[in-house]
Amino acid sequence: MSTTHLSQNERYQIQHLHRGGFSSREIGEHVKRDPSTISRERARNAGNPG
């Protein structure tokens, strides 16, 4: 099964791990997504406080 969109839970995990100081690569390994997906998600929400 191929999922193309991040779930709300994945977005929450990305936010939480990023705030914890984890790199995109480490977060990607945790949520089983490519690090570039994590980087794009973080960039997309960089100006959003929460």
N, CA, C and O of each residue as an XYZ file, in Angstrom:
200
protein
N       0.843     -1.183      0.000
C       0.000      0.000      0.000
C       0.882      1.237      0.000
O       1.773      1.374      0.838
N       0.632      2.132     -0.937
C       1.413      3.343     -1.061
C       0.592      4.541     -0.598
O      -0.461      4.838     -1.162
N       1.077      5.215      0.416
C       0.406      6.395      0.927
C       1.175      7.619      0.465
O       2.387      7.707      0.658
N       0.469      8.565     -0.148
C       1.158      9.732     -0.674
C       1.071     10.935      0.245
O       1.940     11.806      0.201
N       0.049     11.000      1.072
C      -0.128     12.142      1.953
C       0.254     11.772      3.376
O       0.077     10.633      3.808
N       0.775     12.747      4.090
C       1.070     12.536      5.496
C      -0.229     12.570      6.291
O      -1.108     13.394      6.039
N      -0.331     11.676      7.238
C      -1.513     11.685      8.098
C      -1.335     12.765      9.173
O      -0.234     13.272      9.389
N      -2.425     13.097      9.829
C      -2.358     14.078     10.909
C      -1.424     13.586     12.012
O      -0.688     14.372     12.608
N      -1.458     12.291     12.277
C      -0.588     11.719     13.293
C       0.883     11.850     12.901
O       1.720     12.163     13.747
N       1.207     11.615     11.627
C       2.584     11.767     11.163
C       3.037     13.221     11.290
O       4.169     13.487     11.696
N       2.168     14.148     10.949
C       2.511     15.571     11.069
C       2.796     15.934     12.524
O       3.734     16.676     12.814
N       1.985     15.409     13.431
C       2.192     15.652     14.852
C       3.547     15.082     15.294
O       4.293     15.741     16.019
N       3.859     13.861     14.859
C       5.128     13.241     15.220
C       6.308     14.046     14.685
O       7.300     14.249     15.385
N       6.190     14.506     13.427
C       7.257     15.313     12.827
C       7.483     16.575     13.651
O       8.620     16.924     13.969
N       6.403     17.250     13.989
C       6.511     18.476     14.786
C       7.164     18.197     16.139
O       8.074     18.912     16.556
N       6.700     17.171     16.805
C       7.207     16.827     18.139
C       8.699     16.464     18.089
O       9.484     16.934     18.914
N       9.083     15.628     17.120
C      10.475     15.208     17.016
C      11.375     16.369     16.600
O      12.505     16.483     17.075
N      10.875     17.229     15.715
C      11.660     18.398     15.298
C      11.935     19.299     16.494
O      13.057     19.770     16.678
N      10.920     19.535     17.295
C      11.097     20.350     18.508
C      12.060     19.689     19.487
O      12.703     20.366     20.290
N      12.153     18.367     19.416
C      13.075     17.627     20.268
C      14.507     17.630     19.746
O      15.399     17.066     20.381
N      14.735     18.263     18.590
C      16.089     18.403     18.072
C      16.524     17.323     17.105
O      17.705     17.245     16.766
N      15.601     16.488     16.650
C      15.958     15.420     15.721
C      16.111     15.965     14.303
O      15.444     16.928     13.925
N      16.988     15.345     13.526
C      17.206     15.743     12.135
C      16.103     15.170     11.250
O      15.351     14.285     11.659
N      16.027     15.695     10.030
C      15.039     15.178      9.076
C      15.270     13.698      8.810
O      14.313     12.936      8.667
N      16.517     13.290      8.744
C      16.834     11.883      8.509
C      16.354     11.014      9.666
O      15.768      9.953      9.448
N      16.600     11.459     10.891
C      16.157     10.696     12.065
C      14.634     10.637     12.149
O      14.062      9.596     12.473
N      13.986     11.755     11.856
C      12.522     11.788     11.881
C      11.970     10.861     10.802
O      11.025     10.110     11.043
N      12.570     10.918      9.606
C      12.134     10.059      8.509
C      12.221      8.589      8.864
O      11.328      7.810      8.533
N      13.294      8.210      9.535
C      13.431      6.812      9.957
C      12.331      6.439     10.950
O      11.793      5.333     10.904
N      12.006      7.356     11.833
C      10.995      7.079     12.857
C       9.604      6.922     12.251
O       8.873      5.997     12.605
N       9.233      7.824     11.334
C       7.885      7.774     10.751
C       7.841      6.988      9.444
O       6.803      6.911      8.787
N       8.989      6.400      9.074
C       9.101      5.566      7.868
C       8.738      6.346      6.598
O       7.958      5.895      5.759
N       9.337      7.531      6.499
C       9.183      8.393      5.330
C      10.557      8.853      4.884
O      11.509      8.851      5.665
N      10.654      9.246      3.624
C      11.904      9.743      3.080
C      12.268     11.069      3.756
O      11.388     11.892      4.008
N      13.547     11.285      4.051
C      13.955     12.547      4.684
C      13.552     13.787      3.888
O      13.297     14.838      4.475
N      13.493     13.677      2.559
C      13.079     14.841      1.758
C      11.613     15.188      2.012
O      11.238     16.359      1.959
N      10.788     14.191      2.286
C       9.384     14.439      2.627
C       9.304     15.220      3.930
O       8.500     16.142      4.065
N      10.142     14.845      4.881
C      10.172     15.521      6.176
C      10.633     16.962      5.996
O      10.044     17.881      6.565
N      11.687     17.161      5.205
C      12.206     18.508      4.962
C      11.155     19.398      4.307
O      10.989     20.555      4.695
N      10.449     18.866      3.321
C       9.400     19.649      2.655
C       8.286     20.012      3.625
O       7.786     21.136      3.607
N       7.898     19.068      4.471
C       6.839     19.335      5.442
C       7.273     20.411      6.433
O       6.490     21.298      6.774
N       8.507     20.333      6.888
C       9.014     21.335      7.826
C       9.092     22.704      7.170
O       8.741     23.706      7.794
N       9.547     22.766      5.919
C       9.640     24.039      5.199
C       8.254     24.626      4.955
O       8.056     25.837      5.055
N       7.309     23.768      4.639
C       5.945     24.196      4.363
C       5.321     24.851      5.599
O       4.491     25.752      5.475
N       5.712     24.407      6.759
C       5.106     24.893      8.007
C       6.056     25.734      8.842
O       5.814     25.936     10.032
N       7.120     26.223      8.249
C       8.132     26.971      9.001
C       7.575     28.233      9.648
O       8.000     28.589     10.747
N       6.647     28.910      9.005
C       6.098     30.137      9.560
C       4.878     29.923     10.424
O       4.359     30.868     11.017
N       4.413     28.677     10.502
C       3.203     28.363     11.251
C       3.572     28.004     12.689
O       4.287     27.026     12.904
N       3.101     28.771     13.685
C       3.515     28.506     15.062
C       2.979     27.221     15.671
O       3.391     26.872     16.777
N       2.108     26.518     15.028
C       1.679     25.310     15.677
C       0.692     24.549     14.910
O       0.243     23.493     15.356
